Amino acid sequence: MPAMTKPTLNDVQDYWNRHPAGAAEVAHLRADRIKYFDERDRQTSLLYPTLAEDYEFDRTNGRRTLELGCGMGYNAQCLGRAGANLTVMDLAPQAVQLTKERFALRNLKADFLVADAENLPFRSEAFDEVFSSGVIHHSPDTNAAAKQIERILKPEGNISVMLYHKNSLWYWWDIVIKLGLMMAAVNYAPKFIRSWLLQRMPHWKDLVMPAGQRLTLNDVVRSGTDFGGLQNPISRVYTHQTSRDLFSGLRDFRFISNFSATGALQDPKTLKSKLIGPIVDRLNRRWGFHLMIRAKK
């Protein structure tokens, strides 16, 4: 059986260059750049109505701030509007370009660069604040990325870092159980059944392991956390304790769990969303898939 190749930074960069977070949902508007970014902002505000509260963007006014991993730039935009002295970076050049364009359209200012989280090109103790949303758990060496964040943070500086939450209802039910069973079925079923499944559900093709490789839990996790199934090179999940271990040089930890609001983009909302949405949203504040880590150096 051929050994699985460990993903590299180039693999991660290529994947996120092709899949900027949030871009697929507004691709139909890409010809009109203002509508393109406005619609993504609208969707994000509906999906994550407590985002500003959870991240505490306003605390950055006048403070030297790094947005580590910018995606399409919504969080960076919030930091820029809050008055941060802002540096924006991402491993994917496409993400940096999109965020630059967003800032130009909004008349916002920041410094931009392409760099990787495992080798941050900044002097030690350079930043008062570091923000990162759904980024370093995709790095081949997440521990190295966390130590780099600690290194560049000033004494008494703060982090707001979102990682995927292992102690989450959605991790265990949607990914481990539902997706795990689905991937087991499509990978270990007899060939004629697999062919029948893929004819009926062609999007499952991204859940099929390369010939000779066995399915692992890591494969299920990376397929279930982002876009394109097994095209995603790597994703990791964390608990409160493993997050503390990851940022062992920091203190005063606070944790907030959240996930996208139920039925947020439905117009009009279905009866099911109206009935169960408030319950699910309350559960997300304890067992949501997004684990916000706040800590101080």
N, C-alpha and C positions, 0 to 999 in steps of 0.2 A: 504494500500500500504506500503510495507516495506521501512523503511528509508535507504537511501544510506549511507554506512559506509565511513567515512572520511579516505582517504588514509594515511597510516603511512610511516615513513622512511623505515621500513622493506619492505613494498610494493614497494616503489621506488627502493630500493636496489635490490630486487629480479628481478624486471623488467629489469633494466639496466645490471644486471649480465647476464641475458639471451639474451640481445640485445645490445652488445657493438656497439656504433655508428660507422658505416662504415664496420663492420665485415661481414655482409651478402653479400656485394658486392664483397668480395674477398674470400669467403668461399671455392671456388673451388681450391684455391691455398694453403690451410692451411697446406698441407703436406710439402711444401717447404717454410720454414719460411722467408728466404730472399726475395723470389719472392712475398710472401704474403704481407710483409710490403712495398716492392718496388712498387707493383701494387697499393696499397692503396695510397701511396705518389703520384704516377702518376695521379690517379683519382682526388685527392684533389687539386693538382696544376692546373689541367684543369678546375675543377668545380669552383675554387675560385682563379683566377689568380691575384687578388689584395689583397690576404690575408695578406701577409707580410706588405704591405703598410697600410692596414686598422688597423692592430693590433699594428704596430710599434714595432716589436720584437727587433729590433736592439738597442732600447733605454735601454735594460736591461743589457747590458754588464757590468759585475762586480757588479751588484745590486742584493740585496736580493729579490728573486722573488718567488711568489706562483702561480702555475697553479692549479686552483680550479676546479676539474672535468676534467679528462684527456682523457676519451674515449679510442681510440686506440693509442693516444700519438703523433699525428702529430704536434699539436701546441706546446706541450712540447718539442718535438724534435727541432722545430724552436727556441725555447727559449734557449735550451741547446747549439745549434750551435751558437747562438748570444753571448754566454759567460755569461749567467745569473748564479748567485749563486742560484740554483734552488731547490725548494721543489715541488713535484708532489703529489697530493692527489685526491682520488675519493671515493665516497660512495660504489662503486661496486668493490669487490676484483678482479674480472676478468679484469676490466679496468686497475687496477694498475699492475696486472701481465703482461698484454699485453704490457704496456708501459715500464715496466722493461725489458722485452725481447727485445723490439725495441731498447732501450738504450744500452743494452749489444751488440747487433749486430752492432750498429753504433759507439761503443766506446765513448759513452756520459755518463756523471755523473749527478746524482741528488739524493736527498733524497726522499724516497717514503713512503706513509702511506695511510691506509684506514681510512677515517673519514667522518663526515657529516658536511655540510656547516652551519647548524644551531648551531653547537657547536664546533667551530674550536679550536683545541688543541694547540694554540699558545699564547704566551704572547701578551699583547697589544703593538702596534707600533713595530711589529716584521719585517715588510716587506716594501721595497721601492716600489714594484710593485705587483699588483694582476691581474692575467689574468683569465678569465672564459668565456667559449664559449658554450652557449646553455645549461646551467646547473641549475642555481638557480630558474628559472621559473618552474622547475619540483619538487622543494622542497615543502613539505606540508606547511611550513611557510617561504615563500620567504622574507618577511619583516625581520624575524630573521636572515636569511642568509645575507641580505644586511647590517644589523647592525654589524654582525660579521666581514664582510669585512672592514667596516669603523673602527672597533676597532683595528684590527691587522695592519692597514696601518699607516705608519709613517707620521708625518706632512710633507707636500709637496710631499707625495707619490702619485702614480697614479694608476688608474684602467683602464682596457680595458675589458668590460663585454658585451657579446652579449646576448640579450633577443629577444624573438619573438615580431614582430612589429604589433601592432593593426592597425595603419594607413597604411596598406599595401594593394595594389591591390590584392595580392595573398591571404591574410587573408579573405577579403570580398568576392571575387569571388570563389576561389577554396575551401575554408573551409566553410564559413557561408552559401553561396548560393548553390554551387554545391553539396558539401558533406552533408550539412544540408538537402537538398531536398532528396538526396539519402537515408540518414538515416531515414528520416521521412517515405519514401516509404517502406523501408524494416521493419520498426518497427510498422507502423500503417496500413499497407495493410491487407486485409483479409488473413487468414491463407493459403488458397490455392494459392493466388498470392505470398505470402512470400515464400512458398515452391518452387514455380516455379522459382522465382528470385534466390533463393539460389542454386537450381540445376544448373542453367545457370551460376551463378557467386559465386562459393563456398567460395571465399575469403571474400565475404560480411558477412560471419558468425561472424566475429569479430566486426561487426557494429550493432549486435542485442543486445538490452538491456536485462538484467536479468528479468525474469518474475516478473511482478508487479511494475517495476520501469519505470518512465516516462523519455523520452528523454529530455535533457536540452542542452542549448548552450554550457555549460562546457563539456558535453559529446562529442559534435561535435568537439570542439576545441582539446580535448585530443586525439580524434580519428584521426584528420587530421594533427597533427603536427609531429608525429614520426612514430613508427613501431607498427604493430599489432592491429590497431584500438583501441577498448575499453580495450585491455590489458594494454595500457599506463595509469598509475594511475592518472597523473595530468600534465597539461600544462597550462601556463598563457601567456597572451599577454599584451604588454605595449605600451604606447605612449611616446613622448618626455616628456610630463608633468608628467605622472605617474612614469616614470623612475627617474626624478628629485625628486619626492616625495619619492620614494623608497630609494634613496641615499641622503636623506635630509641633512646629515652631510658633504657632499662634495660640491665642487664649480668648476667653470670654465668648465662647461659641453660642450662637442662637440659630435655631433651625425653623424654617417655614416650608410646609409642603403645599403644593398646588398642582393644578392641571388645567387644561382648557375647559372653559365653562360649557356645560351641557347644552347642546343645540344652539350654540351662540350664533351660528351663521344661517340658521333656518329662518326663512321669512315667507309665510308666517310660521311660528313654532308649532310643532306637532303637539297633540294632547299628551303624548307620552313624555315629551321634553318638559312640558309645563308641570306635569305631575311629579316626575322623578328628578327633574333637574335640580331643584333646591336641595334634595337629599344627597344626590351625588356630589354636588358642589361643596356641601358640608363635609362629606367624607374626604374630599380632596384636600381639605385644610389639615387633615391628619395623615392620610394615606395616599396622597397624590403622587404622581410619577415624577414630578419635578421637585427636587430637594434643594431649597435655597440655604446656603451656608453663609452666615455672617460671622466674622471673627475679627480680632484685633491683634496687632503685633505688640 
